[in-house]
């Protein structure tokens, strides 16, 4: 076998591995109709799935078509309550309530504070601060305010298990 034949065979093998012999029309991207729809950026945009047999919507018909396609929003679920009228909330929701009340205090840090709710029947809360998020004096003041805040919230909120 001559060197030219060997070189031609090697070139053919390398080009088939690297995809050099494929035609340009077979590598074209799929048509736009087959691409799945993207999620809307806000709740007011309407995203329609494209179907091959559907006619394109004209701009003057777009205003009429949008209200018909919007679905009704389900009302939020009712909050569970105890027989004595307290709301049953998970620990994360109670921690958010406690943190929200603490943020109303003067000099409370915007970041770096976390509240942990623990217990069962008589739940309690603990506050921790990240390093350098507040001063020792302010942290002590916030920790001293916690028992009063928890006592007040226990009258309205019960920990959900």
ZADO-1210 file (C-alpha; in nm, 4 decimals, padded with zeros to 6 digits):
<atoms>
<atom x="00.0000" y="00.0000" z="00.0000" code="UNK" pos="1"/>
<atom x="00.1362" y="00.3403" z="-00.0887" code="UNK" pos="2"/>
<atom x="00.1845" y="00.6242" z="00.1507" code="UNK" pos="3"/>
<atom x="-00.0790" y="00.8319" z="-00.0294" code="UNK" pos="4"/>
<atom x="-00.3444" y="00.5660" z="00.0296" code="UNK" pos="5"/>
<atom x="-00.2441" y="00.5351" z="00.3979" code="UNK" pos="6"/>
<atom x="-00.2564" y="00.9139" z="00.4400" code="UNK" pos="7"/>
<atom x="-00.5966" y="00.9330" z="00.2720" code="UNK" pos="8"/>
<atom x="-00.7270" y="00.6596" z="00.5036" code="UNK" pos="9"/>
<atom x="-00.5912" y="00.8379" z="00.8119" code="UNK" pos="10"/>
<atom x="-00.7397" y="01.1678" z="00.6989" code="UNK" pos="11"/>
<atom x="-01.0774" y="01.0002" z="00.6400" code="UNK" pos="12"/>
<atom x="-01.0684" y="00.8348" z="00.9829" code="UNK" pos="13"/>
<atom x="-00.9712" y="01.1578" z="01.1605" code="UNK" pos="14"/>
<atom x="-01.2301" y="01.3631" z="00.9758" code="UNK" pos="15"/>
<atom x="-01.5037" y="01.1091" z="01.0552" code="UNK" pos="16"/>
<atom x="-01.4074" y="01.1209" z="01.4249" code="UNK" pos="17"/>
<atom x="-01.4013" y="01.4994" z="01.4289" code="UNK" pos="18"/>
<atom x="-01.7143" y="01.5295" z="01.2160" code="UNK" pos="19"/>
<atom x="-01.5507" y="01.6858" z="00.9126" code="UNK" pos="20"/>
<atom x="-01.7613" y="01.4922" z="00.6574" code="UNK" pos="21"/>
<atom x="-02.1036" y="01.5983" z="00.7860" code="UNK" pos="22"/>
<atom x="-02.3146" y="01.8215" z="00.5699" code="UNK" pos="23"/>
<atom x="-02.4069" y="02.1657" z="00.6970" code="UNK" pos="24"/>
<atom x="-02.7844" y="02.1148" z="00.6513" code="UNK" pos="25"/>
<atom x="-02.7889" y="01.8054" z="00.8755" code="UNK" pos="26"/>
<atom x="-02.6304" y="02.0009" z="01.1642" code="UNK" pos="27"/>
<atom x="-02.8862" y="02.2840" z="01.1532" code="UNK" pos="28"/>
<atom x="-03.0646" y="02.3544" z="01.4829" code="UNK" pos="29"/>
<atom x="-03.4188" y="02.2216" z="01.5261" code="UNK" pos="30"/>
<atom x="-03.7034" y="02.4485" z="01.4238" code="UNK" pos="31"/>
<atom x="-03.8296" y="02.6971" z="01.6810" code="UNK" pos="32"/>
<atom x="-04.1588" y="02.5081" z="01.7235" code="UNK" pos="33"/>
<atom x="-03.9844" y="02.2123" z="01.8920" code="UNK" pos="34"/>
<atom x="-03.8134" y="02.4279" z="02.1588" code="UNK" pos="35"/>
<atom x="-03.9918" y="02.4064" z="02.4980" code="UNK" pos="36"/>
<atom x="-04.1407" y="02.7309" z="02.6302" code="UNK" pos="37"/>
<atom x="-03.9519" y="02.9356" z="02.8856" code="UNK" pos="38"/>
<atom x="-04.0883" y="03.0403" z="03.2248" code="UNK" pos="39"/>
<atom x="-04.2411" y="03.3875" z="03.2417" code="UNK" pos="40"/>
<atom x="-04.0379" y="03.6558" z="03.4155" code="UNK" pos="41"/>
<atom x="-04.3377" y="03.7788" z="03.6133" code="UNK" pos="42"/>
<atom x="-04.6915" y="03.6607" z="03.6837" code="UNK" pos="43"/>
<atom x="-04.8487" y="03.8880" z="03.4216" code="UNK" pos="44"/>
<atom x="-04.6784" y="03.7586" z="03.1095" code="UNK" pos="45"/>
<atom x="-04.8475" y="03.4887" z="02.9092" code="UNK" pos="46"/>
<atom x="-04.6281" y="03.2130" z="02.7697" code="UNK" pos="47"/>
<atom x="-04.7947" y="02.9947" z="02.5110" code="UNK" pos="48"/>
<atom x="-04.6647" y="02.6591" z="02.3980" code="UNK" pos="49"/>
<atom x="-04.6064" y="02.6510" z="02.0268" code="UNK" pos="50"/>
<atom x="-04.7822" y="02.3792" z="01.8299" code="UNK" pos="51"/>
<atom x="-04.7124" y="02.3011" z="01.4666" code="UNK" pos="52"/>
<atom x="-05.0776" y="02.3295" z="01.3551" code="UNK" pos="53"/>
<atom x="-05.1575" y="02.6479" z="01.5493" code="UNK" pos="54"/>
<atom x="-05.1936" y="02.9726" z="01.3589" code="UNK" pos="55"/>
<atom x="-04.9780" y="03.2624" z="01.4779" code="UNK" pos="56"/>
<atom x="-05.1563" y="03.5176" z="01.6940" code="UNK" pos="57"/>
<atom x="-05.1851" y="03.8582" z="01.5333" code="UNK" pos="58"/>
<atom x="-05.1033" y="04.1688" z="01.7412" code="UNK" pos="59"/>
<atom x="-05.4643" y="04.2972" z="01.7274" code="UNK" pos="60"/>
<atom x="-05.5949" y="03.9614" z="01.8607" code="UNK" pos="61"/>
<atom x="-05.3330" y="03.9365" z="02.1377" code="UNK" pos="62"/>
<atom x="-05.5253" y="04.1651" z="02.3743" code="UNK" pos="63"/>
<atom x="-05.8408" y="03.9556" z="02.3354" code="UNK" pos="64"/>
<atom x="-05.6624" y="03.6204" z="02.3727" code="UNK" pos="65"/>
<atom x="-05.4670" y="03.6999" z="02.6908" code="UNK" pos="66"/>
<atom x="-05.7586" y="03.7369" z="02.9394" code="UNK" pos="67"/>
<atom x="-05.9167" y="03.4097" z="02.8261" code="UNK" pos="68"/>
<atom x="-05.5976" y="03.2107" z="02.8899" code="UNK" pos="69"/>
<atom x="-05.5315" y="03.3446" z="03.2429" code="UNK" pos="70"/>
<atom x="-05.6369" y="03.0957" z="03.5100" code="UNK" pos="71"/>
<atom x="-05.7939" y="03.1865" z="03.8421" code="UNK" pos="72"/>
<atom x="-05.5583" y="03.1902" z="04.1412" code="UNK" pos="73"/>
<atom x="-05.6449" y="02.9574" z="04.4271" code="UNK" pos="74"/>
<atom x="-05.7050" y="03.1288" z="04.7640" code="UNK" pos="75"/>
<atom x="-05.4446" y="03.0507" z="05.0302" code="UNK" pos="76"/>
<atom x="-05.5105" y="02.7633" z="05.2662" code="UNK" pos="77"/>
<atom x="-05.6684" y="02.8423" z="05.6018" code="UNK" pos="78"/>
<atom x="-05.4331" y="02.8729" z="05.8981" code="UNK" pos="79"/>
<atom x="-05.4859" y="02.5971" z="06.1504" code="UNK" pos="80"/>
<atom x="-05.5918" y="02.7031" z="06.4982" code="UNK" pos="81"/>
<atom x="-05.6105" y="02.5339" z="06.8372" code="UNK" pos="82"/>
<atom x="-05.9400" y="02.5018" z="07.0314" code="UNK" pos="83"/>
<atom x="-05.8426" y="02.8044" z="07.2413" code="UNK" pos="84"/>
<atom x="-05.7921" y="03.0220" z="06.9295" code="UNK" pos="85"/>
<atom x="-05.4118" y="03.0186" z="06.8937" code="UNK" pos="86"/>
<atom x="-05.2604" y="02.9859" z="06.5478" code="UNK" pos="87"/>
<atom x="-05.0624" y="02.6684" z="06.4793" code="UNK" pos="88"/>
<atom x="-04.7433" y="02.7693" z="06.2992" code="UNK" pos="89"/>
<atom x="-04.4213" y="02.5809" z="06.2153" code="UNK" pos="90"/>
<atom x="-04.0995" y="02.6753" z="06.3928" code="UNK" pos="91"/>
<atom x="-03.9677" y="02.8681" z="06.0901" code="UNK" pos="92"/>
<atom x="-04.2762" y="03.0913" z="06.0802" code="UNK" pos="93"/>
<atom x="-04.2553" y="03.1634" z="06.4531" code="UNK" pos="94"/>
<atom x="-03.8833" y="03.2423" z="06.4158" code="UNK" pos="95"/>
<atom x="-03.9719" y="03.4908" z="06.1394" code="UNK" pos="96"/>
<atom x="-04.2311" y="03.6524" z="06.3683" code="UNK" pos="97"/>
<atom x="-03.9806" y="03.6865" z="06.6525" code="UNK" pos="98"/>
<atom x="-03.7139" y="03.8232" z="06.4196" code="UNK" pos="99"/>
<atom x="-03.9626" y="04.0701" z="06.2715" code="UNK" pos="100"/>
<atom x="-04.0501" y="04.2015" z="06.6169" code="UNK" pos="101"/>
<atom x="-03.6819" y="04.2306" z="06.7102" code="UNK" pos="102"/>
<atom x="-03.6087" y="04.4265" z="06.3927" code="UNK" pos="103"/>
<atom x="-03.8423" y="04.6969" z="06.5197" code="UNK" pos="104"/>
<atom x="-03.5958" y="04.7667" z="06.8008" code="UNK" pos="105"/>
<atom x="-03.3380" y="05.0419" z="06.7696" code="UNK" pos="106"/>
<atom x="-02.9906" y="04.9399" z="06.6368" code="UNK" pos="107"/>
<atom x="-03.0969" y="04.5850" z="06.5471" code="UNK" pos="108"/>
<atom x="-02.8599" y="04.4525" z="06.2758" code="UNK" pos="109"/>
<atom x="-02.9977" y="04.4167" z="05.9241" code="UNK" pos="110"/>
<atom x="-02.8029" y="04.0929" z="05.8718" code="UNK" pos="111"/>
<atom x="-02.6227" y="03.8424" z="06.0882" code="UNK" pos="112"/>
<atom x="-02.8980" y="03.7602" z="06.3374" code="UNK" pos="113"/>
<atom x="-03.0849" y="03.4310" z="06.3466" code="UNK" pos="114"/>
<atom x="-03.3633" y="03.3030" z="06.5694" code="UNK" pos="115"/>
<atom x="-03.4126" y="02.9366" z="06.6572" code="UNK" pos="116"/>
<atom x="-03.7468" y="02.8179" z="06.7957" code="UNK" pos="117"/>
<atom x="-03.7395" y="02.5023" z="07.0054" code="UNK" pos="118"/>
<atom x="-03.9574" y="02.3123" z="07.2497" code="UNK" pos="119"/>
<atom x="-04.3055" y="02.1684" z="07.2234" code="UNK" pos="120"/>
<atom x="-04.5900" y="02.2832" z="07.4428" code="UNK" pos="121"/>
<atom x="-04.4097" y="02.5799" z="07.5919" code="UNK" pos="122"/>
<atom x="-04.1886" y="02.6717" z="07.2983" code="UNK" pos="123"/>
<atom x="-03.9005" y="02.9090" z="07.3399" code="UNK" pos="124"/>
<atom x="-03.6679" y="03.1075" z="07.1142" code="UNK" pos="125"/>
<atom x="-03.2960" y="03.1671" z="07.1056" code="UNK" pos="126"/>
<atom x="-03.1161" y="03.4442" z="06.9181" code="UNK" pos="127"/>
<atom x="-02.7613" y="03.4204" z="06.7841" code="UNK" pos="128"/>
<atom x="-02.5481" y="03.6818" z="06.6154" code="UNK" pos="129"/>
<atom x="-02.2773" y="03.6463" z="06.3529" code="UNK" pos="130"/>
<atom x="-01.9375" y="03.7900" z="06.4418" code="UNK" pos="131"/>
<atom x="-01.9174" y="04.1664" z="06.4006" code="UNK" pos="132"/>
<atom x="-02.2920" y="04.2019" z="06.3265" code="UNK" pos="133"/>
<atom x="-02.3609" y="04.3972" z="06.6466" code="UNK" pos="134"/>
<atom x="-02.1954" y="04.5140" z="06.9653" code="UNK" pos="135"/>
<atom x="-02.1921" y="04.3140" z="07.2885" code="UNK" pos="136"/>
<atom x="-02.4039" y="04.5806" z="07.4581" code="UNK" pos="137"/>
<atom x="-02.6728" y="04.5680" z="07.1871" code="UNK" pos="138"/>
<atom x="-02.6681" y="04.1865" z="07.1750" code="UNK" pos="139"/>
<atom x="-02.7243" y="04.1763" z="07.5516" code="UNK" pos="140"/>
<atom x="-03.0129" y="04.4214" z="07.5187" code="UNK" pos="141"/>
<atom x="-03.1778" y="04.2104" z="07.2439" code="UNK" pos="142"/>
<atom x="-03.1325" y="03.8897" z="07.4448" code="UNK" pos="143"/>
<atom x="-03.2929" y="04.0526" z="07.7487" code="UNK" pos="144"/>
<atom x="-03.5932" y="04.1547" z="07.5379" code="UNK" pos="145"/>
<atom x="-03.6469" y="03.7983" z="07.4088" code="UNK" pos="146"/>
<atom x="-03.8330" y="03.6508" z="07.7133" code="UNK" pos="147"/>
<atom x="-04.0932" y="03.9285" z="07.7099" code="UNK" pos="148"/>
<atom x="-04.1407" y="03.8983" z="07.3352" code="UNK" pos="149"/>
<atom x="-04.1766" y="03.5185" z="07.3507" code="UNK" pos="150"/>
<atom x="-04.4231" y="03.5460" z="07.6413" code="UNK" pos="151"/>
<atom x="-04.6431" y="03.7818" z="07.4371" code="UNK" pos="152"/>
<atom x="-04.6270" y="03.5662" z="07.1230" code="UNK" pos="153"/>
<atom x="-04.7133" y="03.2462" z="07.3152" code="UNK" pos="154"/>
<atom x="-05.0582" y="03.3941" z="07.3850" code="UNK" pos="155"/>
<atom x="-05.1334" y="03.4033" z="07.0104" code="UNK" pos="156"/>
<atom x="-04.9155" y="03.1334" z="06.8512" code="UNK" pos="157"/>
<atom x="-04.8665" y="02.7630" z="06.9222" code="UNK" pos="158"/>
<atom x="-04.5843" y="02.5526" z="06.7771" code="UNK" pos="159"/>
<atom x="-04.7014" y="02.3072" z="06.5103" code="UNK" pos="160"/>
<atom x="-04.5535" y="01.9615" z="06.5273" code="UNK" pos="161"/>
</atoms>
